[in-house]
């Protein structure tokens, strides 16, 4: 059996990639790898009695739960993540934040929002984000408000503004991905935007835009003239 056809065999995993991540990257490019496969290359080996793919899966689940903001104590709670692996993960996360701007980046276009949320473009579930801004429209906080399924995510307007109120934000942008690839807003998207605009006026925290994004591009409610102030 050729090396590129080697299967990962483990009792802990139901879904297993047919091609080793390193071979997949070589033949198809880094963009073809899932987050889990990228993390497995970063870790290199497993630990704590787990193979590298199982360990990567646990790490990805924790990172997503924390929206990729994690401290050393939380990271080292995963059995198999020690000082060396943990330091690598924390270094890569910090480097990624610097590349994408992180807190302090000025959001002046929907493309900037796409850049900040780039790793959610190909997700199989919908994620709804609130991006909190200061008076200069610089990012002060990014929060996952809710996670849904393939074509729907349930949102409570008050939850969208919760962190903005706590952080004394000057403005807010919301965004969510469409796993289907379609950029057309659904009836639910239109309704939640109207409700968010109403709450925005009550709280005096301007809602600057609602952006739908996928690999095909983006849809901006502001650019399409669908934000009624």
URMO-V66025 format. One record per residue. N is the residue number from 0. RES is the residue in one small letter. SS is DSSP state (H for helix, E for strand, - for the rest). PSI is psi as a letter, one per 40 degrees, with the letter a starting at -180 (* if undefined). Layout:
N & RES & SS & PSI
N & RES & SS & PSI
//
This chain:
0 & x & - & h
1 & x & - & i
2 & x & H & d
3 & x & H & e
4 & x & H & e
5 & x & - & h
6 & x & - & i
7 & x & - & h
8 & x & - & h
9 & x & - & i
10 & x & - & e
11 & x & - & e
12 & x & - & h
13 & x & - & d
14 & x & - & h
15 & x & - & h
16 & x & - & i
17 & x & - & e
18 & x & - & h
19 & x & - & h
20 & x & H & d
21 & x & H & d
22 & x & H & d
23 & x & H & d
24 & x & H & d
25 & x & H & d
26 & x & H & d
27 & x & H & e
28 & x & - & i
29 & x & H & d
30 & x & H & e
31 & x & H & e
32 & x & - & i
33 & x & - & i
34 & x & H & d
35 & x & H & d
36 & x & H & d
37 & x & H & d
38 & x & H & d
39 & x & H & d
40 & x & H & d
41 & x & H & d
42 & x & H & d
43 & x & - & d
44 & x & - & i
45 & x & - & a
46 & x & E & i
47 & x & - & f
48 & x & - & e
49 & x & E & i
50 & x & - & i
51 & x & H & d
52 & x & H & d
53 & x & H & d
54 & x & H & d
55 & x & H & d
56 & x & H & d
57 & x & H & d
58 & x & H & d
59 & x & H & d
60 & x & H & d
61 & x & H & d
62 & x & H & d
63 & x & H & d
64 & x & H & d
65 & x & - & e
66 & x & - & f
67 & x & - & e
68 & x & - & h
69 & x & - & i
70 & x & - & i
71 & x & H & d
72 & x & H & d
73 & x & H & d
74 & x & H & d
75 & x & - & e
76 & x & - & e
77 & x & - & h
78 & x & - & h
79 & x & - & e
80 & x & - & h
81 & x & - & a
82 & x & H & d
83 & x & H & d
84 & x & H & d
85 & x & H & d
86 & x & H & d
87 & x & H & d
88 & x & H & d
89 & x & H & d
90 & x & H & d
91 & x & H & d
92 & x & H & d
93 & x & H & d
94 & x & H & d
95 & x & H & d
96 & x & H & d
97 & x & H & d
98 & x & H & d
99 & x & H & e
100 & x & - & d
101 & x & - & a
102 & x & - & h
103 & x & - & e
104 & x & - & h
105 & x & E & h
106 & x & - & h
107 & x & - & e
108 & x & - & i
109 & x & H & d
110 & x & H & d
111 & x & H & d
112 & x & H & d
113 & x & H & d
114 & x & H & d
115 & x & H & d
116 & x & - & f
117 & x & H & d
118 & x & H & e
119 & x & H & e
120 & x & - & d
121 & x & - & e
122 & x & - & i
123 & x & - & e
124 & x & - & i
125 & x & - & h
126 & x & E & h
127 & x & E & h
128 & x & E & i
129 & x & E & h
130 & x & E & h
131 & x & E & h
132 & x & E & i
133 & x & - & a
134 & x & - & d
135 & x & - & e
136 & x & - & f
137 & x & E & i
138 & x & E & h
139 & x & E & e
140 & x & E & i
141 & x & E & h
142 & x & E & h
143 & x & E & h
144 & x & E & d
145 & x & E & i
146 & x & E & h
147 & x & - & a
148 & x & - & a
149 & x & - & d
150 & x & - & e
151 & x & - & i
152 & x & - & h
153 & x & - & h
154 & x & - & h
155 & x & - & h
156 & x & H & d
157 & x & H & d
158 & x & H & d
159 & x & H & d
160 & x & H & e
161 & x & H & d
162 & x & H & d
163 & x & H & d
164 & x & H & d
165 & x & H & d
166 & x & - & e
167 & x & - & f
168 & x & - & i
169 & x & - & d
170 & x & E & i
171 & x & E & i
172 & x & E & h
173 & x & E & i
174 & x & E & i
175 & x & E & i
176 & x & E & i
177 & x & - & h
178 & x & - & d
179 & x & - & e
180 & x & - & d
181 & x & - & i
182 & x & - & e
183 & x & - & h
184 & x & - & h
185 & x & - & i
186 & x & H & d
187 & x & H & d
188 & x & H & d
189 & x & H & d
190 & x & H & d
191 & x & H & d
192 & x & H & d
193 & x & H & d
194 & x & H & d
195 & x & H & d
196 & x & H & d
197 & x & H & d
198 & x & H & d
199 & x & H & d
200 & x & H & d
201 & x & H & d
202 & x & H & e
203 & x & - & f
204 & x & - & h
205 & x & E & h
206 & x & E & h
207 & x & E & d
208 & x & E & i
209 & x & E & h
210 & x & E & h
211 & x & E & h
212 & x & E & i
213 & x & E & a
214 & x & - & e
215 & x & - & e
216 & x & E & a
217 & x & E & i
218 & x & E & h
219 & x & E & h
220 & x & - & d
221 & x & - & d
222 & x & - & d
223 & x & - & e
224 & x & - & f
225 & x & - & e
226 & x & - & h
227 & x & - & h
228 & x & - & *
//
